[in-house]
């Protein structure tokens, strides 16, 4: 059987005019984060429709994760569908159009695909993104960061596995993505997330309980009109050498 690509599910969905965008590791890799690739996470408009399309194309429902320590086992019960690729397929070399994996390395072949509802990750305009950029699989950076920040700030304090996962993704983006190293990028984010951006650049402890509690309080004040996001005057963007 011919070799298949990690991104076959994307081709299958888009052939049926179902928009999809990569998320988590595949998305942050496209913005310069040197991460490994694990399961393929995809944002889609409708979980049931996307699942039915992949099942009809040969994917099968993945067994439950069980009691393993995994962020999908969050007490918040993240809406998702997990599917396994059709049997008998082999690993393909990474084609130039694939969005992730470090240069000169082959991407993994087909793997478990996890479908996530786009609207829950601030990508409710996924249809618009798809129509405006039909060839891209990567969410715009503001959409990606807004979704990760929202999910992180929505968490209760006891949901450690999901909190660690989201905080790690955000920290890696701030560590490796040059576009985020300026406070001006805050204007691209939702108003209620701009202070998070300013503070992530200039304060330590991103992902710690004190940092997150402060950001949750600030977000609530912004929503209620009690706080206007303020840049931190002491932050100086790193200079290139």
C-alpha positions in Angstrom: 0.0 0.0 0.0 1.2 3.5 -0.8 2.8 5.5 2.0 0.4 7.9 3.7 1.0 11.3 5.4 0.4 12.3 9.0 -2.0 14.9 7.6 -4.2 12.5 5.6 -7.2 13.3 7.9 -6.9 17.0 6.9 -7.0 16.0 3.2 -10.0 13.8 3.8 -12.0 16.4 5.7 -11.2 19.2 3.3 -12.2 17.1 0.4 -15.7 17.2 1.9 -15.4 20.9 2.5 -15.0 20.5 6.2 -12.5 23.1 7.5 -9.8 21.9 9.9 -6.8 23.4 11.6 -3.9 21.7 13.4 -3.5 22.4 17.1 -1.1 21.9 20.0 2.3 20.5 18.9 1.7 20.7 15.1 0.5 24.3 15.5 3.3 25.6 17.8 5.9 23.8 15.7 4.8 25.9 12.7 5.7 29.0 14.8 9.2 27.9 15.5 8.9 25.7 18.6 11.3 22.7 18.3 8.8 20.2 19.6 8.2 16.5 18.9 4.9 15.5 17.3 2.5 13.3 19.1 -1.2 12.7 18.4 -2.6 14.9 15.6 -5.1 17.4 17.1 -7.5 19.1 14.7 -10.0 21.9 15.3 -13.2 21.3 13.4 -16.6 23.1 13.3 -18.6 20.0 14.2 -17.3 17.0 16.0 -19.9 14.5 14.8 -19.7 15.5 11.1 -15.9 15.3 11.1 -15.9 12.0 12.9 -18.5 10.5 10.5 -16.4 11.6 7.5 -13.2 10.0 8.8 -15.0 6.8 9.8 -16.5 6.5 6.3 -12.9 6.9 4.9 -11.6 4.0 7.0 -10.6 5.5 10.3 -11.8 3.7 13.4 -12.8 4.9 16.9 -9.9 4.8 19.3 -10.3 2.9 22.6 -10.7 5.0 25.8 -7.6 6.4 27.3 -8.4 4.7 30.6 -6.8 6.0 33.8 -3.6 7.2 32.2 -2.3 10.7 33.2 -3.4 12.6 30.1 -4.8 16.1 29.7 -7.7 14.7 27.8 -8.8 13.0 31.0 -9.4 16.4 32.5 -12.2 16.6 35.1 -13.7 19.3 32.8 -14.4 16.6 30.2 -12.9 18.3 27.1 -15.1 17.6 24.1 -13.2 15.5 21.6 -13.2 12.5 19.4 -10.3 10.1 19.0 -9.8 8.0 15.9 -7.1 5.6 14.7 -5.9 5.6 11.1 -6.8 2.9 8.6 -4.8 -0.3 9.1 -1.9 -1.3 6.9 -0.6 2.2 6.1 3.1 3.1 6.2 5.0 6.2 7.2 5.5 8.9 4.6 8.2 11.4 4.2 7.1 15.0 5.2 6.0 16.8 2.0 6.9 20.5 1.7 3.4 21.6 2.3 3.0 20.0 5.7 3.0 22.6 8.5 5.1 21.1 11.2 8.2 19.1 12.0 11.7 20.6 12.1 13.4 21.2 8.7 15.1 18.2 7.2 13.3 15.7 9.4 10.5 13.4 8.3 7.2 13.8 10.1 5.6 10.7 11.7 3.2 8.8 9.6 -0.5 8.6 10.3 -1.3 8.5 14.0 -4.2 8.9 16.4 -6.3 11.9 15.3 -8.1 13.9 18.0 -10.9 16.2 16.9 -11.6 19.3 19.0 -14.5 21.7 18.6 -13.1 24.9 17.1 -15.6 27.2 18.9 -14.2 26.0 22.3 -10.7 27.1 21.3 -11.7 30.7 20.1 -11.7 29.5 16.5 -15.4 29.9 15.9 -14.5 31.7 12.6 -12.8 28.6 11.3 -15.0 28.7 8.2 -13.8 32.2 7.4 -10.2 31.2 8.0 -10.6 28.2 5.7 -12.2 30.3 2.9 -9.6 33.1 3.2 -6.6 30.7 3.3 -7.7 27.3 1.9 -4.2 25.9 1.7 -3.1 26.5 5.3 -3.6 24.0 8.1 -2.1 26.3 10.8 -4.4 28.6 12.8 -3.4 32.3 12.8 -1.1 33.1 15.8 -3.7 35.3 17.6 -6.3 32.6 17.2 -3.9 30.0 18.6 -2.7 32.0 21.5 -6.2 33.3 22.4 -7.5 29.7 22.5 -4.7 28.5 24.7 -4.9 31.5 27.1 -8.7 31.2 27.4 -8.5 27.5 28.2 -5.8 28.0 30.8 -7.6 30.8 32.6 -10.9 28.9 32.6 -9.4 26.0 34.6 -10.1 25.3 38.2 -6.9 24.9 40.4 -7.2 21.2 40.8 -6.9 20.4 37.0 -3.1 20.0 37.1 -2.6 17.8 34.0 -4.5 20.1 31.6 -3.0 23.2 33.3 0.5 21.9 32.8 -0.1 21.0 29.2 -1.6 24.4 28.3 1.0 26.4 30.2 3.8 24.4 28.5 2.4 25.2 25.1 2.1 28.9 25.9 5.6 29.1 27.5 7.2 27.4 24.4 5.5 29.9 22.1 6.7 32.9 24.1 10.2 31.3 24.3 10.6 30.6 20.6 8.2 32.7 18.5 9.7 36.1 17.7 6.4 37.6 16.8 5.3 37.4 20.5 8.4 39.2 21.9 6.8 42.6 21.4 4.1 44.2 23.4 2.5 45.4 20.2 1.3 41.9 19.5 -1.2 42.4 22.3 -3.4 44.4 19.9 -3.9 41.2 17.9 -5.5 39.4 20.9 -8.9 39.6 22.5 -9.1 42.5 24.9 -9.4 40.3 28.0 -6.1 38.5 27.1 -3.9 41.5 26.4 -2.8 41.9 30.0 -1.8 38.2 30.0 0.4 39.0 27.0 2.0 42.0 28.6 2.7 40.2 31.9 3.9 37.0 30.2 6.6 39.1 28.6 7.7 41.0 31.7 6.9 38.9 34.7 8.2 35.5 35.9 6.1 32.5 36.7 3.9 32.0 33.7 1.8 28.9 34.5 2.3 29.1 38.3 -0.7 29.4 40.6 0.0 33.0 41.7 0.5 34.1 38.1 -2.7 32.4 36.9 -4.8 33.6 39.9 -3.7 37.2 39.1 -4.6 36.8 35.5 -8.0 35.3 36.2 -8.7 38.3 38.5 -7.5 40.8 35.8 -9.6 39.1 33.1 -12.7 39.3 35.2 -12.0 43.0 35.8 -11.5 43.6 32.1 -14.8 41.9 31.3 -16.6 44.0 33.9 -15.0 47.2 32.7 -12.9 47.7 35.8 -9.5 47.3 34.2 -7.9 48.6 31.1 -4.9 46.4 29.9 -1.7 48.3 30.5 1.7 47.7 28.9 4.6 47.2 31.3 7.0 50.1 30.8 10.0 48.2 32.1 9.8 45.5 29.4 12.4 45.8 26.7 12.2 43.4 23.8 15.3 41.2 23.3 17.8 42.6 20.8 19.1 40.4 18.0 22.8 39.6 18.0 
